[in-house]
Amino acid sequence: MVLPALLARRAAETPDRPFLLFADATWTFAQAAAEAWSAARALRHLGVREGDHVVPLLNRYIADDEVEALFRA
């Protein structure tokens, strides 16, 4: 099972369960799935298609907003 399908399944089964705990922020499976779909739509709008490679470029130490950007990628 690929990651998007697994995330969608878990979001449907346990939407309020914590998916990511970071500093003082918590994302549920439902929030993570919504962010992933939003990111996918944005990337498709930019011309990225299934099978294309997308690489997130991050600093060595990840800040709160960079964690969000990573999951949007």
DRENFI-573672 format. One record per residue: y, x, z of N, C-alpha, C, CB in turn. Coordinates in steps of 0.02 Angstrom, whole numbers, plus 32768, in hexadecimal, padded with zeros to 4 digits. Each point is the difference from the previous one (the first is absolute). Glycine has a CB too. Layout:
BEGIN
YXZYXZYXZYXZ;...
# end
This chain:
BEGIN
7FC5802A8000803B7FD68000803E802D80007FC27FA3803D;806E804D7F98803C80297FFD80327FEA80357FEE80117F85;8041801A808C802E7FF4803780287FBF7FF98008807B800C;80147F747FBA80257FC17FFD7FD57FC3800F804A80357FAC;7F797FCA803C7FD37FC8800E7FEE7FFD80497FD280087F8C;8022803180937FF080028047803B7FE780297FB180617FEC;808B7FB68004803B7FEA8024800B7FB57FF9803380717FEE;7FC47F757FD680087FB87FF47FCC7FD88028802D80187F8D;7F96800080757FCB7FDD8026800F8000804A7FAD80217FAA;806780198070800F80048048803E7FD680127FCE80738003;80637F8B7FD0803C7FD7800C7FED7FB68002804880577FC8;7F897F95800F7FEA7FBA80007FD77FF0803E800080017F82;7FD6802F80947FD57FF4803A8024800580427FA2802C7FBD;80898007804A8023800D8040804980127FF27F9380288035;80957FA87FB68045800F7FEC802C801C80387FF37FA67FAD;800080468091802C801580377FE7803E802580207F8B800C;7FA880907FDE7FE4803C8020802A803D7FEC7F8C7FCD8000;80818060802F8027803C7FEF7FDE802B7FCA802E7FFF8075;7FF880147F5A7FE9802B7FCA80198047800B7FFF7F9E7FB1;804080688064802080418008802B8000803E7FFE80137F83;7FF7801D80A8802A800A803B802380437FF87FB37FBB804A;809080447FB78025803E7FF680407FFD80287FCF800E7F8C;8039802280A0803A8003802D80057FBC8023803E80547FB5;7FF97F88804180077FBF80217FF97FC67FCE804A80368054;7F977FD77F737FF67FCD7FCD7FB67FEF7FF9806880277FC3;7F8A7F9B80307FBC7FE97FF380007FD47FC27FE28006807B;7FF180097F577FF77FD57FC57FBD7FDD80088046804D7FB5;7FB97F72803A7FC17FDC7FFF7FE080087FBB802B7FAC8055;7F96803F7FA57FE080037FBF80257FD57FCD7F9280138038;80887FB37FDE80267FD47FD3803F80237FE77FD27F9B803C;805280867FF1803D80247FEC7FEF80397FD080367FE3806E;7F9680427FA07FEC80387FD57FED7FE77FBB7FD980418064;80027F897F997FEC7FE47FBF803D7FE87FDA7F917FDD8030;809E80027FF1803D7FE97FDF8028803A7FE580037F9C804B;8003809A7FDB8024803B7FE97FDD80207FC5802A80138075;7F947FEF7F8D7FDA801E7FC9800A7FD87FC07FAB802B8052;80527F927FB2800B7FD77FC5804780067FE67FA87FB18029;808880548004804580097FEC800980427FDB80267FBC8062;7FBC80787FB8800380427FE07FDE7FFF7FBC800280368071;7FC57FA87F8B7FDC7FFC7FC0802A7FDD7FCB7F927FFF803E;808E7FCB7FD6802C7FDC7FD18039802D7FE87FE37F938038;803B80927FF78037802D7FEF7FE980377FD080367FE8806F;7F9080357F9E7FE680357FD57FEF7FE47FBB7FD3803C8065;80107F897F987FF17FE17FBE80417FF47FD97F997FCA8030;809A80217FF480417FF47FE0801B80417FE180187FA28051;7FD880967FCF801680427FE87FD3801B7FC9803080178070;7F9A7FC57F7F7FD480167FCA7FBF801F8016806580107FC1;7F8F7FF580807FC1801C80187FC97FCD7FF4803C80478058;7F8C7FCF7F8D7FC87FD37FF17FC18016802480337FE77F8F;7F9D7FED80747FC0801080217FE3803F7FE07FEB7F85801A;800080A980117FE4803F7FE88033803980007FB27FBE7FBB;808F803180478034803480057FFD801F804580497FC47FAC;7FCC807B805980018023804080477FFD801C7FA1804C7FDD;80657FA48063803F7FFF80237FF9802C803D801D7F8B7FD7;800F80A680307FFB802F8037803E7FFB802C7FB9804D7FB9;803F7FA1808780397FFF802D8011804880167FE27F8C8028;805D80857FD680178041801780207FF78044801280297F89;7FD27FF880AA80177FF780448012804380207FB97F99800A;807080638029800F803B80287FC38012802A807C7FE28002;7F868058801C7FC98016802A7FF97FD3803E801180767FD8;80277F7380437FFF7FD38039801A7FBC7FE88012805F8053;7FC97F6E7FBC80107FBE7FE680287FD780337F9780037FB9;80A27FE3803180297FD480297FEA7FB87FF6806280507FF8;7FB67F8380327FEC7FB97FFC800A7FE37FBA801E7FF48078;801C80187F6A800E7FE37FBF7FD580207FC980757FE98025;7F7580547FE57FD480207FCF7FB97FE48004804680688007;7FA57F8280337FBF7FDF800680017FC07FD77FED80308073;804A7FAB7F9380077FC37FD77FFF80117FB680437FCA805C;7FE180697F91800180147FB97FBB80157FE780778024800D;7F637FFE801E7FBC80157FEC7FD57FC37FF0800B80668048;7FF97F677FE27FD67FC57FF3801C7FD67FC77FDF80008078;806080087F78801B7FDE7FC57FE880247FC180667FDA8042;7F8C80667FC27FE880267FC67FB97FEF7FF4804F805C8016;
# end
